[in-house]
Amino acid sequence: MARYSHQLSWIQQLRYRWLLRLAAWSKPKVGLIATPEPWTTGDFDRGLRILSGKIVFTGHMMDIGESSIWNHKPPSPLFAAELHGFRWLDDLATYGDARAMGTAQAWILDWIDGFGMGLGPGWSADVTGRRLIRWINHSAFLLHGLSQSRRDKICQSMALQTRLLSTSWRHLPAGRGRFEALAGLICAAQSLAGMQSILPPALTALVKECQAQIDVHGTIASRNPEELLDIFSLLTWVKQSLELTHAPVPEALTKSLASIAPVLRSLRHGDGTLARFHGGRQGSEYVLDQALAISGIRASALQDSAMGFARLAAGATSLIADAAAPPLGQERFTSHASTCAFELSVGRSRVIVNCGSGLRFGEDWHQAGRSTASHATLAIEGLSSSRFAAPKRNGTRPFIETPSLVMVEKTRAVDGVRLQMNHNGYQKSHGLIHARTLDLPVDSKGLVGEDELYAPDESDVRLLQAAQAKSESPLHFSIRFHLHPEVTPNLEPDSASVSLTLATGDIWVFRCQPGVELALDESVYFEDGRQFPRPSQQIVLTGVIKEITTRVRWSLAKASENPQKAS
């Protein structure tokens, strides 16, 4: 499975150690022949936290005090992959003072001493590629002021890793990991002395991956927006690395960049971050802006449909909805039961969101985040619209059944735009189709929605009746609207509406039709760089499922505008 690709078997570990020693015996050339400008950027506050001895990755905190980062046992395999992938170098380089530089230099030399010949958990090809990209990317920062012997020690380690990576990348399954490994290999072949013979086969392999994994519409099988951004960023770094040495850029790579760019632009919210679906986090607006700038792909009109997602936009309001079934294949372990769910943003304020991916907070949170109840959509009796298999030995639960029919239609009128979606994820279990209609007016100051459950034919009516007879109490639906943590909700005294105060001070009001219970409940928001999920709240509509057809209408309307903003 892709998300555990950093874990190697003991046979692979032994083989990799032997290959590293063989590479060392060949005495590769040592040195950098090209030093790129940094492609990756970190976070100043994270850099400060690292220097204070607080290392927070994947929902865990490791308190190292003033000791080396390698003197402590990582609390989880994902945490170990983050450590050995050296992505934290971005944060130290962004902090950028003499202490940050000295810490980075000391820790990289400690890593070479402790793990540089194949020991430890950091030798899968994706982690190795990630590490090489960071070392080369920040080479000026890492090598500044070091003695020649220490500079050579770091460059020799990069050479050995590159030799190993030229073989080990083939052991990865298709997906983001392969792109990361090949991008690291190409950047190393371009930057290190004596590695130029590795470049042609590595470029050929990358071209094949582009052709196999990225379709002509710029989409990937996982339908994970963040993964698409990662692949896009890696390809832009390869492009920039080739251009730095005036090497030709393969046409297939250029075509892939051109096809991906409009998809990513269409999956952005008003604050520049990505919609969070199928295990994807929101990413950084700066990463996307930088990648788009490096790619040289000009902005084009936003797409109505991109990678199975539908987009509505009017004025400052934008809505992105999942209008397709979850991906299967190897992605069935990480995809979410989010069909017909949506996220909504107003300007730079995200309002309605999905909980996101809980993978970095442990397996229980990961599974909870994948359920339909963690998304802004309808569920029946807490059942997800896609079915999970029984847990595997490692705790993972792949999808074994997803909606076989998902329909979507977008229409425009003088007064606004309408999105209609439906899926049959509950037809086998309850005989019901879930249909959702979303209307966004042209003035962008409201959203009107309708969720409907209906039995399409007589056999489905009988199946619904049987499910109702089997249940000890009436069957219920729930429609959830998870709110971004920066939204402050207030349930009005009559419990018929909820006022939402955005970070900007603007106030929106959520209402629903009579006869449906409206409540405000606790929720969580999975966010990077935190030890625990971030608390948030959700609006929940509940009611009894009627025979044949159940309809629920709800609305979100702008009630007032922050006077300071308006002026």
N, C-alpha and C positions, 0 to 999 in steps of 0.2 A: 504494500500500500504506500502511496506517495508520501503520506504524512509521517511514516515511520522509516523513510528511506535512509535516514542517517544512522540506523542501527545495522551493524555488520555482523555476519556470522563469524564464528571463531576461525573458520577456514579462510574466509576473506581477509580477516585480520592478519593471519599468518602469511598469506600470500602477499599482502600489501607491504608488510615489513620486509619480506625477502626482496620485493621489487625496489623498495627504497634503498636497501643496502647494495643491491646491484647497481642502482643509479649512482650511489656514492662512490663505488669502486671505479666507475667510468670517469670520475673526476670531471664533472661538467664545468663549462666556463662560468665564471662568476662576474656579475655586474649588470647594471641597467644601461640600456642603450637609448631608451626613450622614457621620459617622465611626464605623464599626462597631468593636466590640471585636474584637481579633485572633481569627480563626477557625483559623488554622494555627499549628502549633508546630514548632520546629526542635530541633536537638540542640546542647547546650552545647559538647561536645567538638569537633563539626564547626565550630562558630563559632570556637573557639579556634584550630583548625588553619587556618581561612581567614585569620584575623588574623596568623598566623605566616607567611603567604605560601605555604602548601601547599594547592593547590586539587585535590581528588581527586573526579573524576566519571567514570562509565562506564568504569572500568578504566584510566584515565589519570591521571597527576599532572602539574600545571602549577606550576612553582616560579616565583612572581612576585616574590619578595623583598618590598620595600617599595613597588613600583611599582603602577600601576593595573592592575586585572584586564583592562582592554581594550587594554593595550599588548602583549599576547601573542597569538599565533595559536593558536586551539583545535586540539588534536590530532586531532579527529574531528568529523563533523557532529552526532553525538549529544551530544558535549561542548559544542559551540557552542549547541545547543538548551537545554541545562541552564544555561549562562551567561546567555543572553538571556531565558530564562524567569524568572529572578530567584527561583527557589525557594530559593536560598542566603540570601535575605533572612530567611527563617524562622530560620536558624541564627544570624545576626548579631543579630537581634532577641531571640532567646532568651539569647544571651550578654549583651547589653543594657547594657554599660557605655558611657562616653563615647567610647572609642576605636572600639567597634563602630558606634556611631551616626555618628561622623564618617566612618568608612570607607564605610558604606552611602550616606551623603549624597554623598560625593565621587564614588563610582562611579556613582550614578544620574545625577548631573549630567554626568559624563564620557560616559555612554552617550547622553544626549540630544544632546550636542555632536557625538559621532562617528557615531551611528546613527539619531538621532531623526527624520530625514526619509526613512526607507525604505532606508538603506544597511545592509549586513551581512546575516547569515543569520537574523535573529530576527523575521521579519515574516510567517511563516505564521500563520493565524488561531488555531491551538491555542496556539502559543507566545505570541502577542499577548494572548490571553485569560488565560493563566497569569500573564503579567507584570502585567497590569492588576489581577488579583485580589491579587497580592502588594503592589503599590504602594498600593492602596486599603486593604488589610488592615493594612498597617504605616504608614499615612499619618501617624499621630501621632508615631511613632518617626522617620520620615523628615523631617518638616517641623519638628520641634522645634528652636528656636533659629536657624532660617534667616532671612535677610533676606526682606522681602516680594517682592523681585524674583526671588529663587531659588525661593521657594514658588510664585510665579506660573509660573515656568518649568516646574516639575514638573507643576503642574495643567494647564498648556496642553498639555504633551506627552500627558498622560492623555486630554485632550479630543480631540486629533488621532487618537490610537490608537483611541479609541472610535468616532469617525466612520468610520475605515477598517474596523474590525471589524464595523460594522453591515452592510457589504457583503461583506467577505472570508470570513466564516464559511461562506457557501454553497459555497465552493470545496473544503471538506473532505469526505472520504468519511464515511459514517455510522460512528459509533463514539465512543470516549472523547474524541477530539479535538473533535468537534462540541459535545459537552456542555461541554468546557472553554472553548471559544470563546464559547458562548452564556451560560454562567455568568458569565464575565468581562464580557460585554456588559451583562448585566442588573445586575450589581453596580455597574458604572460608571454606567449610566443612573440608578440609584437614588442614587448618591453625588455625582455631579458636576453643577455648575450648567449649565443649558441643555440637558441630555441627556434630559429626561423624555419627549420625543416618541419616543425610540428604544425605550422600555420596552414598550409594547403589542405591536408586531410581534416583538420579541425573545422575550417571554413566549409568544406564539402559536407561534413556531418551536420553543421548548423543549418545549411541550406536545406538539407533533407528534413530536418526537424521542422523548419518553417513550413515547408510544403506539406508535411504530414499532419501537423498539429494546428496550423492556423488556416482557416478556410478563406475563400476569396472575399468573404464579407468581414474578415477581421475578427472572427470569433474562435473560441477554444471550447473543447468538450466540457470542461468543468463548469462553464458559465459563471465563473468566479471573477467579478470585476477587478479585485485586487491582484489576483494571479495574472490577469491580462496586463495590468499595469506593470507588474514585475517583469514579465516577459518583454514588454515594450521598452522598459528602461534598460534591460540587459542588451537588447538589440541596438538601442541608441548608443550605448557605451561601446559596443563592438564597432559600430559605424564610426564613432569619433576616434577610436583607437586606430582603425585602418586609415582614416583621413590624416591622422597625426604623422604617419610615416608615408603618406602619399600612395598607399596601396589601394587597388581598386575595390570598390564595395560591390558585392554580388547583387545582381538585379533582384533575385528572390528576396533578399533581405530588405531592399528598398521597397519592394511591393508589399511585403508584410507590414512594414512601418506605415505605409500609405493606407492600408486597409484597416489597421488597428486604430489609428489616431481618431477618426470620426466616431468609432464605437465608444472609446473612452470619453470623448467630449460629450456624448449623448448620455452617459451614465454618471455625469457629475451633478452634484447639488449646487445651490447658489454660493456656498462657501468654498467651492472648488474641490471638495472631497467626493469620494465615490459612494454610490449606493451600496449598502451592506447586504449582500445575498450570497448564499451557498458557500459559507466559510470565509468570505472576503471581509476584511476590515475596511475602514474608510480611507486609509492611506493618507498621505500628506499632499495638500494642494501644491506645495512647492516642488515635490518630486514629480508630480504630473506636469506642472508648468515647465520645469526644467527639461523633462524628457521630450515634451512637445516642441520646445524651442530647439533642442539639439537635433531632433528628427528633421526639421526644416519643412514639415508638412503644414501647409497653410490651413487655417480654419475654414470649415465649410458649414453649410446649414446642418443643424442638429437633426438626427434621424428620429422618425417616429417609432421605429422598432430597431433594436440593436441587441443581438445575442439572446433573443428570447424575452427581452424586456421592452415594455411599452412606455413611452414618455408623453406626458401632457405638460404644457407650459403656457402660461399667460402672465404677462407682466413680470413681477418678481417671484411669482409662485410657480414651482415645478414639482411634478409628481412622477415617480418612477415605479412601475409595477412589474411583478414577475408574471409574465403571460405565457409560460410554458411549463412543461413537466420538469421535475428535477432530473439532472443528468444521472445516468447509470454508469456501467463500466467500472473502472477503478474509482471513479468519483462517487460511487454510491456510498462510500464510507464517510464522506464529508459533506455531501450535498444536503440541502435543507428542504423540509416539507412546506415550502413557501408559496405554492401556486396561488395566484390572485392576491398576494400580499402587496402592499405598496409602502413607499416612504415619501414624505412630503417636506419640502423646505420653502421658506419664505425669505427671499433675499439671502443673507448669510446665516439665517437661523434655521436649523433643522427642527422640525416640529414633531411629526409622526415618524417613527423609526422602527426597525426590527431590533431585537436584542443583540444580534450579531453572533459571532463565533465565540463559543466558550471553550474552545480547544485548549487554549493556553492556561485555563484555570482548572484543568483536570477533566477526566472522562465523564463524570456526572454532569458537570456544567456543559461539556461539549454536547452530550446527548440532549440536555434540556434546550440548548440553543437551536438544535436542529428541528425541534418539534413545531407543529403548526401554531401552538399556543404562544410561542415566542415571536410570532410575526403579526403584523397588522392585517389580520384577515379573520375569517370565520372558521370555527371548529365545531364538531358535533360531539357532545359528551366527552370532551377532552381528547378525542381521537384525532390523530394527525391525518391529513389528506393523502399522505404516502405512508406505506406500512414498513415498519422496521422488522428485521429478522431478530431471532434470539441472539443474545450477546455472544460474541466469540470469546476465545480464551483470554485475549488481551483487553476485553471489555468493549470492543467496537461493535456497532450494530449497523450493518449495511441495509440499504433499502432493498426489499424484495418485490415491492409493487408500488407503482406510481400511477397517477392518472393516465389513462390510455387515450383520452380525448381532451384537448384544451383548445378552446376557440376564442378568438380575440378580434374585435372590430373597432376601429377608430373613425369617428365621423366629425366633421366640422360644420358649424352653423354660424349665423350672423352673431349670435349672442355668446358663443363659446365653443368648447370642444367636448366630445363625449367619448369615453372608453367603455366598451362592453367586453366582459370576459366570462367564461364559464369553464368548469372542469367536472369530471365524473369520478373524482377520488372517493366519494362516499356512495357511489351507486351500488357496488357489490355488497357493502355492509348494511346500507340503509335504504337503497333504492332511490337515492336523492342526488340531484345535480346542484352544485353551487354556482349561481350566476351573480356577478357583481357589475353594477353600472356606476361609473364615476363621471360627474359633470363638473367641468371647470369653466366658469364664466369668463368672458373676455376681459372684464375689469380686474380679474385676479384676486378678488376680495372674498372668495368663498369657494367651498367645495361641497357638492351635494352627492350623496351616495345612496345606493340601494343594494342590499344583499337579499338574495332570494334562494330558497331551497324548494325544489319541486321534483315530483316523480314523473318522468317523461311518458310512461305507458302503464298499462294495467299490471303487468308483472312486477314493475317497480312499486306500484301502490301496495300490492300484496306483500312484497318484501318489507316495506315500511311498516305495514300493519303487524307483520310477524315480529319485527324488532320492537315495536311498541308493546305488543302483548308479552314478549319475553322480559321486558324491563319491569322492575317492581314499581317504578315511578315514571311519570311522563318524561319523554326524551327532551333534552334541552340543547340549545345552541348557545354559543358564546362568540361575540365579535369583539376583538381586542384592538385597541389603538395605543401602542406603546409610545410614550412620550420621551423626547430627548431630556436628559437630566437638567439642562439649562432652561427648560420650560417649567413654569410654576403653575400647577393646576389648582383650582378651587371649586369644589362641588357646591353648587348653589343650594340654599335652604330647601327649595322645593324638590331637589334631587331630579330635576328635569333637564338640567344643563350643567356644563362645566366651563368655567372661564379659564383661559390659558394665557398667562402673561409670558411673552417671549423675552429673551435677553435684551432686546432692543427697547422694551417697554410697551410694545404694541400688545393689544389684548384681542384675542379671538375667542369665540364662544362655540362650544360643541353642543348640539341638541339632537334628540332622537324622537321618534314618534311615540305617542302614548301607548301604553300596554306592554312596553319593554322596560325591563329593569336596567337602570343606569347606575353604575358604581365607579368609584375611584379606588384602585387597588395598587399594591406595591409591585414593582417590576425591577429588572436589572438591565444594565447597559454594559456590555463587554467592551472594554477599552484597553489598549496597549499601555504599558508602563505603570500598571497598577497591580498591587498585590491581591486585591479582591475585586469582584465585579462592582461597578459603580451603581449605587442605588438610584432608582428612578421610579416613575409611576406610570400607570396605564388606565385608560378608560375602558370599561368592560360593559358590554350590552349583553344581557341574557334574557332568554324567553323559552317558551314551550314550542316545540316543533308541531305544527298543525298537519293534519292529514292532507295530502296532495300538494298544497302550496303554502309556504311561509314567506312573508315579505317584511323587511325592516328598512325604514328610511331614516337617514341621519344627515346632519349637515354640520359644516364648520364655516363660520362666517367671521369676518373682521368686524370687531365692535368699536375699537378706537385705536388711534395712532398716537405714539409718543409725541407730545407737543414739541419737545426739543428737536426730535427728528424732523417733524413736519416743518418747523421753522427753518 
